[in-house]
Amino acid sequence: MLATSDLIHEAAQPQRLAAVLPRWLNEIPLYRRGPALPETAGADVILDALKRLPFITKQDIRHNFPENFLGPGADLETLVEDEVIELEQTSGTSEQHRTPLLLPSGWWATQERRALRLNSLAASVLSEFPNPRRVTISSPVCNSEVRFTGVPSMRDRIVGDTLFVSLSRFPFLWSEIDLSRIAREVEEWQPQFLDVDPVYGVVFALYCERHGIRFPSLRFILATYEFVSINHRRILERAFGVPVLDLYGSTETGHLMVESGSDETGSMLPSHETAFLEVVHQDSQGIGDLIVTTLTNSFMPLIRYRIGDLVEKHPHSCRASYIVHGRAVDALTLSSGRRVTVLHVDRCFEGLEGFAHYQLSELAGGQWLLRFVSDRVPPAPGALQELQSRLSRLLELADAGRLRTENAQALMAENSGKFRLVYPAIQSSR
């Protein structure tokens, strides 16, 4: 019965596009670049027209905002004051690159819940707790709901059913006092799930493990904001005793996929009502760029938006699934021309104990540096040697000595507070 429902939702996507695309292309200034599409155009005509449209990026969103979406003379201030829309921003990597967004009021929560219900565990928790409590542990820069000034009280950091606990975007500098305060607040709030940036969540998880702290109300951990490493998943599940669910998307597109939980490949189920997904420029490994056309934000629809991530699409008889490989800018290109993604690097840690966090940097002269922060017990010499061997094979290194490892106390975040796992040569700064 579930498979039948999934097929119906997937098959209905062209009709969903046909219901909105002609109007958006004809009315929204950003997209008025070509001949108008008739409102009565069929699904086949719409799909053909979509594939001929150019891609857009964050730069297109920022240019001439908000007139590029609302048109000249639109009263943005009134729309915000009347709570018709919410004016948000992406976290970006610097203040200069933050992107303004127009989101319908309540849109974020609606599309998040729609995606979560695709996972059977999350769906059962939402049925049992219609308004589940959560604790968000991430960079304050990534929290669109709150902006901190000074040191706000716990009460000041509660928004609806969510408690925000992070006061700094430097989790490796959190003191025992900071971590004790977070643990106290989580215990008092009694959340059904944690919503974590993996790096921040693991720093807290290791503290809780050291002090024997568990939270009986927890049902699962939601990993969002950035790529979830094998190491992060292992530690979070070990420390808190509940499953980790990967929820994928972005502030501008909404949550597009959720981990299926039906296998160990990390396959993701798409939310067909939220967006139409394409995979373009696939390489010989079947990995390509994810292109998103959103379907539910009529104020700022994104048509053929290049989200910046690499994915694999796996068609199935009941429902297509995706494997997320990480950011395109973080992928490596070897001298042979083969592309190595963040996921490829991360898989080298499979089954190896002792690693909590890492960053792999490609340096000048064909040299490489792997900096890692240890788990509660550092990796044994054999585990480190095996990791070096796996990475050397992956990176096609004839001389394993070109890969240097360093056991570090901390890693550096981007300006947004996010942590990258891989730095290609042109961007390596560590």
C-alpha positions as CSV (number, residue, x, y, z in Angstrom):
1,M,0.0,0.0,0.0
2,L,2.9,2.4,0.9
3,A,4.6,1.6,-2.5
4,T,1.4,2.4,-4.3
5,S,1.1,5.8,-2.5
6,D,4.7,6.6,-3.2
7,L,4.2,5.8,-6.9
8,I,1.2,8.1,-7.1
9,H,3.1,11.0,-5.4
10,E,6.0,10.5,-7.8
11,A,3.8,10.2,-10.9
12,A,1.9,13.4,-9.9
13,Q,5.0,15.6,-10.1
14,P,4.6,16.6,-13.7
15,Q,1.0,17.7,-12.9
16,R,2.3,19.7,-10.0
17,L,4.7,21.5,-12.2
18,A,2.1,22.1,-14.9
19,A,-0.1,23.7,-12.2
20,V,2.4,26.4,-11.2
21,L,5.2,26.7,-13.8
22,P,3.4,28.7,-16.5
23,R,2.2,31.3,-14.1
24,W,5.7,31.7,-12.4
25,L,7.5,31.9,-15.8
26,N,5.0,34.5,-17.0
27,E,4.6,36.6,-13.9
28,I,7.9,36.6,-11.9
29,P,10.5,39.0,-13.2
30,L,13.4,36.7,-12.7
31,Y,12.0,34.1,-15.1
32,R,10.4,36.4,-17.7
33,R,13.3,35.6,-20.2
34,G,11.6,33.7,-23.0
35,P,8.2,33.1,-24.7
36,A,5.2,32.7,-22.4
37,L,3.9,29.3,-21.6
38,P,0.1,28.8,-21.9
39,E,-1.6,28.1,-18.6
40,T,-3.2,25.0,-20.2
41,A,0.1,23.5,-21.3
42,G,0.2,19.7,-20.6
43,A,2.7,17.9,-18.4
44,D,4.9,16.8,-21.3
45,V,5.2,20.3,-22.7
46,I,6.0,21.6,-19.2
47,L,8.8,19.1,-18.6
48,D,10.3,19.9,-22.0
49,A,10.1,23.6,-21.3
50,L,11.7,23.1,-17.8
51,K,14.7,21.2,-19.2
52,R,15.4,24.1,-21.6
53,L,15.5,26.7,-18.9
54,P,18.9,28.0,-17.5
55,F,20.0,27.1,-14.0
56,I,19.9,29.7,-11.3
57,T,22.2,30.2,-8.3
58,K,22.2,32.2,-5.1
59,Q,23.7,35.1,-7.1
60,D,20.4,35.2,-9.1
61,I,18.4,35.3,-5.8
62,R,20.5,38.2,-4.5
63,H,20.5,40.3,-7.6
64,N,17.8,43.0,-7.5
65,F,16.1,41.4,-4.5
66,P,13.1,41.5,-3.8
67,E,11.9,43.0,-7.1
68,N,13.3,40.0,-9.0
69,F,10.6,37.9,-7.3
70,L,7.8,40.3,-6.2
71,G,8.1,42.8,-9.1
72,P,8.5,46.6,-8.9
73,G,6.3,48.4,-6.4
74,A,5.7,45.4,-4.1
75,D,5.3,46.4,-0.5
76,L,7.7,44.0,1.2
77,E,7.4,45.8,4.6
78,T,3.6,45.4,4.6
79,L,3.8,41.7,3.7
80,V,6.2,41.1,6.6
81,E,4.2,43.2,9.1
82,D,1.0,41.4,8.1
83,E,2.9,38.1,8.7
84,V,2.1,36.9,5.2
85,I,5.8,36.2,4.6
86,E,8.9,35.8,6.7
87,L,12.1,37.5,5.6
88,E,15.0,35.2,6.3
89,Q,18.6,34.7,5.2
90,T,20.9,31.8,4.5
91,S,23.8,31.3,6.8
92,G,26.3,31.6,4.0
93,T,30.1,31.5,4.5
94,S,30.5,35.2,5.1
95,E,28.3,38.3,5.7
96,Q,28.9,39.2,2.0
97,H,27.4,35.9,0.8
98,R,24.3,35.7,3.0
99,T,21.2,35.4,0.7
100,P,17.9,37.0,1.5
101,L,14.8,34.8,1.3
102,L,11.0,35.2,1.1
103,L,9.2,32.4,2.9
104,P,5.5,32.1,3.4
105,S,4.5,32.3,7.0
106,G,4.7,28.8,8.6
107,W,6.2,27.3,5.4
108,W,9.4,26.0,7.0
109,A,7.6,23.9,9.7
110,T,5.1,22.5,7.2
111,Q,7.7,21.3,4.7
112,E,9.9,19.9,7.5
113,R,7.1,17.9,8.9
114,R,6.2,16.6,5.4
115,A,9.7,15.3,4.9
116,L,10.0,13.8,8.4
117,R,6.8,11.8,7.8
118,L,8.6,9.9,5.0
119,N,10.7,8.1,7.7
120,S,8.7,5.5,9.6
121,L,10.4,6.2,13.0
122,A,9.9,10.0,12.7
123,A,6.3,9.5,11.5
124,S,5.5,7.4,14.6
125,V,7.0,10.0,17.0
126,L,5.0,12.7,15.3
127,S,1.8,10.7,15.6
128,E,2.5,10.1,19.3
129,F,3.7,13.7,19.9
130,P,1.9,16.1,17.5
131,N,4.0,19.0,18.8
132,P,7.3,17.3,19.8
133,R,9.8,19.2,21.8
134,R,13.3,19.5,20.3
135,V,16.7,20.9,21.3
136,T,18.7,22.6,18.6
137,I,22.5,22.3,18.9
138,S,24.2,24.2,16.1
139,S,26.0,27.4,15.2
140,P,23.9,30.4,16.3
141,V,24.6,31.8,12.8
142,C,22.6,28.9,11.3
143,N,19.5,29.5,13.4
144,S,17.1,31.6,11.4
145,E,14.7,31.7,14.3
146,V,16.9,33.6,16.8
147,R,19.6,36.2,17.0
148,F,21.5,36.4,20.3
149,T,22.7,39.6,21.9
150,G,24.5,39.3,25.3
151,V,23.8,36.1,27.2
152,P,20.1,35.2,26.9
153,S,18.4,33.1,29.5
154,M,17.0,29.7,28.8
155,R,13.5,31.2,28.6
156,D,14.7,33.7,26.0
157,R,16.0,30.9,23.8
158,I,12.7,29.0,23.6
159,V,10.8,29.5,20.4
160,G,7.6,27.5,20.3
161,D,8.5,23.8,21.0
162,T,12.2,24.4,20.3
163,L,15.0,25.2,22.8
164,F,18.2,26.7,21.3
165,V,21.2,25.9,23.5
166,S,24.3,27.0,21.5
167,L,25.7,30.4,22.4
168,S,29.0,30.1,20.4
169,R,30.0,28.9,16.9
170,F,33.3,27.5,18.4
171,P,32.2,24.1,19.9
172,F,35.7,23.0,20.6
173,L,36.1,25.9,22.9
174,W,33.0,25.0,25.0
175,S,34.1,24.7,28.6
176,E,32.8,22.1,31.1
177,I,30.6,24.9,32.5
178,D,29.1,25.5,29.1
179,L,28.5,21.8,28.4
180,S,27.1,21.3,31.9
181,R,24.6,24.2,31.3
182,I,23.5,22.6,28.0
183,A,23.0,19.2,29.6
184,R,21.0,20.8,32.4
185,E,18.7,22.6,30.0
186,V,18.2,19.5,27.8
187,E,17.2,17.5,30.9
188,E,14.8,20.2,32.0
189,W,13.2,20.5,28.5
190,Q,12.8,16.8,28.0
191,P,12.9,16.8,24.2
192,Q,11.6,14.0,21.9
193,F,14.6,14.7,19.6
194,L,17.8,16.7,19.2
195,D,18.3,18.7,16.0
196,V,22.0,18.9,15.6
197,D,24.8,20.1,13.5
198,P,26.9,16.9,13.6
199,V,30.1,18.5,14.9
200,Y,28.3,20.5,17.7
201,G,26.2,17.4,18.6
202,V,29.3,15.2,18.9
203,V,31.1,17.6,21.2
204,F,28.1,17.5,23.4
205,A,27.6,13.8,23.1
206,L,31.2,13.0,24.2
207,Y,30.6,15.3,27.3
208,C,27.5,13.4,28.1
209,E,29.2,10.1,27.7
210,R,32.1,11.1,30.0
211,H,29.6,12.0,32.7
212,G,27.1,9.1,32.1
213,I,24.3,11.4,31.0
214,R,21.3,10.1,29.0
215,F,18.0,11.7,28.2
216,P,15.1,9.2,28.6
217,S,12.6,11.4,26.6
218,L,14.8,11.2,23.4
219,R,13.5,9.1,20.5
220,F,15.9,10.1,17.7
221,I,18.5,12.6,16.7
222,L,18.0,14.7,13.6
223,A,21.3,15.5,11.8
224,T,21.0,18.6,9.6
225,Y,23.0,21.7,8.6
226,E,25.9,19.8,7.0
227,F,27.3,16.4,5.9
228,V,26.9,13.6,8.5
229,S,30.2,11.7,8.9
230,I,30.3,8.0,9.7
231,N,32.2,9.0,12.8
232,H,29.6,11.5,13.9
233,R,26.8,9.0,13.5
234,R,28.6,6.3,15.4
235,I,29.3,8.6,18.4
236,L,25.8,10.2,18.6
237,E,24.1,6.8,18.5
238,R,26.5,5.3,21.0
239,A,26.3,8.2,23.5
240,F,22.5,8.7,23.4
241,G,21.2,5.2,22.5
242,V,18.8,6.4,19.7
243,P,19.0,6.4,15.9
244,V,20.4,9.3,13.9
245,L,18.2,10.4,11.0
246,D,19.7,12.5,8.2
247,L,17.5,15.3,7.0
248,Y,18.7,17.0,3.8
249,G,17.8,20.4,2.3
250,S,18.6,24.1,2.6
251,T,17.0,27.2,4.0
252,E,16.0,28.4,0.6
253,T,14.6,25.1,-0.7
254,G,13.2,23.6,2.4
255,H,13.9,20.0,3.4
256,L,14.1,17.9,0.2
257,M,14.9,14.4,1.5
258,V,15.0,12.3,4.6
259,E,17.0,9.2,5.4
260,S,14.9,6.2,4.6
261,G,16.1,4.1,7.5
262,S,15.4,0.9,5.5
263,D,19.1,0.1,4.7
264,E,22.6,1.0,5.7
265,T,23.5,2.8,2.5
266,G,22.3,6.2,3.7
267,S,19.7,6.3,1.0
268,M,17.3,9.4,1.1
269,L,13.7,9.6,0.2
270,P,12.6,12.7,-1.7
271,S,9.6,14.8,-0.6
272,H,7.8,15.0,-3.9
273,E,5.3,17.6,-2.8
274,T,8.1,20.0,-1.8
275,A,10.3,20.0,-5.0
276,F,11.0,18.5,-8.4
277,L,14.5,17.1,-8.5
278,E,16.9,16.6,-11.4
279,V,20.4,15.2,-11.6
280,V,22.5,16.7,-14.3
281,H,26.1,16.4,-15.6
282,Q,26.5,12.9,-14.2
283,D,30.0,11.4,-14.3
284,S,31.0,7.8,-15.0
285,Q,30.1,6.9,-11.4
286,G,26.6,8.1,-11.8
287,I,27.2,11.1,-9.6
288,G,25.9,14.5,-10.7
289,D,24.7,18.0,-9.7
290,L,21.4,18.2,-7.9
291,I,19.0,20.7,-9.5
292,V,15.9,21.8,-7.5
293,T,12.6,23.3,-8.6
294,T,10.6,24.2,-5.5
295,L,6.8,23.7,-5.7
296,T,5.3,25.2,-2.5
297,N,6.8,28.7,-2.1
298,S,4.8,31.0,-4.5
299,F,6.5,34.1,-3.2
300,M,10.0,33.0,-4.1
301,P,9.8,29.8,-6.3
302,L,13.2,28.5,-7.3
303,I,13.2,27.1,-10.8
304,R,16.2,24.9,-11.8
305,Y,18.2,26.0,-8.8
306,R,21.7,24.7,-8.5
307,I,21.9,23.9,-4.8
308,G,25.6,23.0,-4.9
309,D,25.5,19.3,-3.9
310,L,26.4,16.1,-5.6
311,V,24.0,13.1,-5.5
312,E,23.4,9.7,-7.0
313,K,19.8,8.8,-8.0
314,H,18.7,5.2,-7.7
315,P,15.4,4.5,-9.5
316,H,13.3,1.8,-7.8
317,S,10.0,0.1,-8.6
318,C,8.3,1.7,-5.6
319,R,10.1,5.0,-5.2
320,A,13.4,6.7,-6.3
321,S,16.0,7.3,-3.7
322,Y,19.1,9.4,-3.6
323,I,22.6,9.2,-2.1
324,V,24.0,12.6,-1.1
325,H,27.8,12.9,-1.8
326,G,28.4,16.3,-0.2
327,R,29.2,19.8,-1.6
328,A,30.4,20.0,-5.2
329,V,33.1,22.6,-4.2
330,D,34.5,20.1,-1.7
331,A,34.9,17.3,-4.3
332,L,38.5,16.5,-5.3
333,T,39.7,16.0,-8.9
334,L,42.6,13.6,-9.1
335,S,45.3,13.7,-11.8
336,S,43.6,10.8,-13.5
337,G,40.5,13.0,-13.9
338,R,38.4,10.9,-11.5
339,R,36.2,12.8,-9.0
340,V,36.4,11.9,-5.3
341,T,33.5,13.2,-3.2
342,V,33.2,13.9,0.5
343,L,31.2,10.6,0.8
344,H,34.0,8.7,-0.9
345,V,36.5,10.1,1.7
346,D,34.1,9.5,4.6
347,R,33.6,5.8,3.7
348,C,37.3,5.2,4.4
349,F,36.5,5.5,8.1
350,E,34.0,2.6,8.0
351,G,34.6,0.2,10.9
352,L,37.6,2.2,12.3
353,E,37.4,3.3,15.9
354,G,39.1,6.3,17.6
355,F,38.1,9.1,15.2
356,A,35.6,11.8,16.2
357,H,36.1,14.6,13.6
358,Y,38.4,15.2,10.6
359,Q,39.4,17.5,7.8
360,L,41.3,16.3,4.8
361,S,43.3,19.1,2.9
362,E,44.9,18.8,-0.5
363,L,48.2,20.8,-0.3
364,A,50.6,22.1,-2.8
365,G,53.1,19.8,-4.5
366,G,50.8,16.7,-4.4
367,Q,50.9,16.6,-0.5
368,W,47.9,15.8,1.7
369,L,47.1,16.5,5.4
370,L,44.5,14.7,7.4
371,R,43.8,16.5,10.7
372,F,41.6,14.6,13.1
373,V,40.2,14.9,16.6
374,S,40.2,11.7,18.6
375,D,37.2,9.9,20.0
376,R,37.1,9.1,23.8
377,V,40.0,6.7,23.0
378,P,42.5,7.7,20.3
379,P,42.8,5.4,17.3
380,A,45.1,2.4,17.7
381,P,48.2,2.4,15.5
382,G,46.7,-0.3,13.3
383,A,43.5,1.7,12.8
384,L,45.5,4.8,11.8
385,Q,47.6,2.7,9.4
386,E,44.6,1.2,7.8
387,L,43.0,4.6,7.3
388,Q,46.1,5.9,5.7
389,S,46.2,2.9,3.4
390,R,42.5,3.4,2.4
391,L,42.9,7.1,1.7
392,S,46.1,6.5,-0.3
393,R,44.3,4.1,-2.5
394,L,41.3,6.4,-2.9
395,L,43.6,9.4,-3.7
396,E,45.7,7.2,-6.1
397,L,48.9,8.0,-4.2
398,A,51.9,5.9,-5.3
399,D,53.8,7.1,-2.2
400,A,51.8,6.9,1.0
401,G,54.3,9.3,2.6
402,R,52.5,12.1,0.7
403,L,49.6,11.8,3.2
404,R,50.5,13.2,6.6
405,T,48.2,12.8,9.6
406,E,47.9,15.1,12.7
407,N,46.0,14.4,15.9
408,A,44.6,17.8,16.7
409,Q,42.7,19.2,19.7
410,A,40.3,21.2,17.6
411,L,39.3,22.0,14.0
412,M,38.4,25.4,12.5
413,A,34.9,26.3,11.3
414,E,33.9,28.5,8.4
415,N,32.5,32.0,9.2
416,S,29.0,30.5,9.2
417,G,30.0,28.1,12.0
418,K,29.9,25.1,9.7
419,F,32.7,22.6,9.4
420,R,34.0,21.3,6.0
421,L,35.4,17.8,5.9
422,V,37.4,18.1,2.7
423,Y,39.4,21.1,1.3
424,P,40.6,20.8,-2.4
425,A,43.9,22.3,-3.2
426,I,42.7,25.7,-4.4
427,Q,40.8,26.2,-1.1
428,S,43.1,24.6,1.4
429,S,44.1,27.0,4.0
430,R,45.1,24.7,6.9
